[in-house]
Amino acid sequence: MDLGIRGRRAIVNGGSAGLGRGSALALAREGVDLVISARGEERLRAACADIARETGVRVTPVATDHSTAEGRAKILAACPDPDILVMTCSPPPVTGDYLAIEPTDWQANLAVTLISPVEFIRATIGSMIARRWGRIDIGTGAAKYPVEIRILSGAPRAALNNYVVAVAKKVARHNVILNNLLPGMHHTDGIRDGFLRTAARNGTTYDDEVAKFARDFRIPQGGFGDADDFGAFCALLCSEQARYVVGQSFVVDGGVGNSTF
């Protein structure tokens, strides 16, 4: 199916690996030109080169930290008027004890998981409204299903989801569509590294540890998702056909979320 977004321009923050890269690649396969940001320049440039080589679209790397005002300015200078904004980031550290979280931990993570997305929306939504076309996707599964190990990620993103839905209702009449994607566990470099360390300590394998996690957390699908599959769903929500899907929060977690709606 043609998603109707060929020739559009997108900013994908945190797009050098994981779900961000999966989303960037899916958009590029639909003919969307990309500006991709990440903090690690070497991995970012390699990812951009791979995506450009496979898809033939224009891919511009911007090595910076989007949680800072300087970083956001650098990204927006490369693409001041995007049609599509996808906000991803490396997840904050896993929290073993909620009482151990200090104010400095909250401040650092709020800058990445709440303030940065809000500021990007404020900076780009005006031009989307003027053109009467825009798509914005963000989120994390912990925003809807709180769990202690993901408090630093889930709590700020829950606030962000609230913000996104409120804004979505305001701007939908201009064909500017905002939605939240709420991923659970997916095979990404960060997840793989963590589970490989656990496997080394336990004398097991990565697959063993994934299967154990899926059992312990009762993931009905039986395992983890794939970053490229997630990216394809992100691209669908950025498509021309998504114009009547407004302010929704889509859980992509293999069925672990236990709710009817």
C-alpha positions in Angstrom: 0.0 0.0 0.0 1.3 3.5 -0.9 1.2 5.5 2.3 1.1 8.8 0.4 4.1 10.4 2.1 6.8 10.2 -0.6 8.7 13.5 -0.8 7.8 14.5 2.8 10.4 15.5 5.3 10.9 14.0 8.7 12.9 14.5 11.9 13.6 11.3 13.7 15.3 12.0 17.1 17.2 9.1 18.6 17.2 7.4 15.2 20.6 5.8 15.0 19.5 2.5 16.6 16.6 0.5 18.0 13.1 1.7 17.5 14.2 5.1 16.2 16.2 3.5 13.5 13.4 1.1 12.7 11.0 4.1 12.3 13.5 6.0 10.2 14.1 3.1 7.9 10.3 2.5 7.4 9.8 6.2 6.6 12.7 6.1 4.2 11.3 3.1 2.4 8.2 5.2 1.8 10.3 7.9 0.1 10.5 10.3 3.1 13.7 12.4 3.4 15.1 12.3 6.8 17.0 14.3 9.4 18.2 11.9 12.1 19.7 12.9 15.4 21.6 11.0 18.0 24.4 11.7 20.4 26.9 9.1 19.2 28.3 10.4 15.9 30.0 7.2 14.6 26.9 5.0 14.9 24.7 7.8 13.6 26.7 8.3 10.5 26.8 4.6 9.8 23.0 4.2 10.3 22.3 7.2 8.0 24.6 5.8 5.3 23.0 2.4 5.5 19.4 3.9 5.2 20.4 6.2 2.3 22.1 3.4 0.4 19.1 1.0 0.8 16.3 3.5 0.0 17.9 6.3 -2.1 16.3 9.1 0.0 18.2 12.1 1.4 19.4 11.3 5.0 21.1 14.1 7.0 22.8 13.1 10.3 22.9 15.6 13.2 25.1 14.5 16.0 23.8 16.3 19.1 21.8 15.9 22.3 18.2 16.8 21.7 17.5 17.2 25.4 19.4 20.6 25.3 18.3 23.8 23.8 21.5 23.9 21.7 20.9 20.4 20.4 17.3 21.2 19.4 18.4 24.3 17.6 21.0 22.3 15.7 18.4 19.8 14.6 15.8 22.4 13.6 18.5 24.3 11.6 18.8 21.1 9.5 15.1 20.8 9.0 13.1 23.8 10.3 9.7 22.8 8.8 9.3 19.0 9.0 6.1 17.3 7.9 6.7 14.4 10.3 8.2 14.4 13.8 9.1 11.1 15.5 10.5 11.4 19.0 12.4 8.4 20.4 15.2 8.2 22.9 17.4 5.8 24.8 15.4 4.6 27.9 16.5 6.0 31.3 18.2 3.5 33.6 16.2 0.7 35.1 15.1 1.6 38.6 15.5 -1.2 41.2 14.2 1.0 44.1 11.9 3.9 43.6 13.2 5.4 46.9 16.7 5.6 45.4 15.6 8.1 42.7 17.0 11.5 43.4 15.8 14.9 42.2 18.7 15.1 39.8 17.6 11.8 38.2 14.2 13.3 37.6 15.6 16.5 36.2 17.9 14.8 33.8 15.2 12.4 32.5 12.5 15.1 32.3 14.8 17.0 29.9 14.9 14.0 27.6 11.5 12.4 27.9 9.2 15.4 28.4 10.7 18.8 27.8 12.5 18.0 24.6 9.4 16.5 22.8 7.2 19.4 24.0 9.7 21.9 22.7 9.9 20.2 19.3 6.2 20.1 19.0 6.0 23.8 19.8 8.7 24.6 17.3 7.3 22.6 14.4 3.5 22.5 14.7 2.9 26.1 13.5 4.3 25.3 10.0 2.4 22.0 9.9 -0.8 23.9 10.6 0.1 26.5 7.9 0.6 23.7 5.3 -2.4 21.8 6.6 -0.4 18.6 6.9 1.6 17.1 9.8 2.2 13.9 11.7 3.8 13.5 15.2 4.4 10.2 16.9 6.0 9.6 20.4 5.6 7.5 23.5 6.6 4.4 25.7 4.6 1.5 27.0 5.5 2.3 30.6 3.3 5.5 30.3 0.1 3.4 30.4 1.3 0.4 32.4 3.4 1.6 35.4 6.1 -0.7 36.7 8.8 0.2 39.3 11.7 -0.6 37.0 10.5 1.9 34.5 9.4 4.8 36.7 11.9 7.2 35.3 10.6 6.5 31.8 6.9 6.0 32.4 6.0 8.9 34.6 7.4 11.7 32.4 6.0 9.9 29.3 2.5 9.7 30.9 2.6 13.4 31.3 3.8 13.7 27.7 1.0 11.4 26.4 -1.5 13.7 28.2 0.0 16.7 26.5 0.0 15.1 23.1 -3.7 14.1 23.3 -4.7 17.5 24.4 -2.8 19.2 21.5 -4.1 16.5 19.1 -7.7 17.6 19.7 -6.8 21.2 19.1 -5.0 20.8 15.8 -6.7 17.9 14.1 -9.0 20.2 12.1 -5.8 21.4 10.3 -4.9 17.9 9.3 -2.1 17.8 11.8 -2.3 14.4 13.5 -0.6 13.5 16.8 -0.6 10.0 18.3 1.3 8.1 20.9 3.1 4.8 20.2 3.7 2.8 23.4 6.3 0.1 22.8 7.0 -2.7 25.1 10.1 -5.0 24.9 11.8 -5.1 21.4 15.0 -6.6 20.1 17.3 -3.5 20.1 21.0 -3.0 20.7 20.4 -1.6 24.2 18.1 -4.5 25.2 20.5 -7.0 23.6 23.5 -5.6 25.5 21.7 -5.8 28.8 20.4 -9.3 28.4 23.7 -10.5 27.1 25.3 -9.2 30.4 22.7 -11.1 32.4 23.2 -14.2 30.3 27.0 -14.0 31.0 26.4 -13.8 34.7 23.9 -16.7 34.7 25.7 -18.9 32.3 22.8 -18.9 29.9 22.1 -17.4 26.4 20.4 -14.2 25.2 17.4 -16.3 23.9 17.2 -18.0 27.3 17.0 -14.7 29.1 14.4 -13.3 26.7 12.3 -16.4 27.2 12.6 -16.1 31.0 11.6 -12.4 30.9 8.6 -13.2 28.6 7.5 -15.8 31.1 8.0 -13.7 34.2 6.2 -10.7 32.7 3.6 -12.9 31.0 4.0 -11.6 27.5 1.3 -13.6 25.5 3.3 -13.4 22.3 6.1 -15.3 24.0 9.0 -13.0 23.2 10.1 -9.6 22.1 9.1 -7.5 19.2 11.2 -6.5 16.2 12.3 -2.9 15.7 11.5 -2.9 12.0 8.0 -4.2 12.6 7.5 -1.4 15.1 8.9 1.1 12.5 6.4 0.0 9.9 3.5 0.7 12.3 5.0 4.1 13.1 5.2 4.8 9.3 1.5 3.8 9.0 0.5 6.4 11.6 2.5 9.0 9.7 0.7 8.2 6.5 -1.9 10.1 4.5 -4.4 7.4 5.5 -4.0 8.1 9.2 -5.8 11.5 9.0 -8.8 10.2 11.0 -6.8 8.6 13.8 -6.4 11.4 16.4 -4.8 11.5 19.8 -4.7 7.7 20.3 -2.2 5.7 22.4 -1.3 2.5 20.6 0.3 -0.2 22.8 2.8 -2.4 20.9 3.9 -4.9 23.5 3.0 -8.4 22.4 -0.2 -8.4 24.5 1.3 -7.9 28.0 -0.9 -4.9 28.7 -4.0 -6.1 30.6 -6.8 -3.9 29.6 -9.8 -4.0 27.3 -9.4 -0.5 25.9 
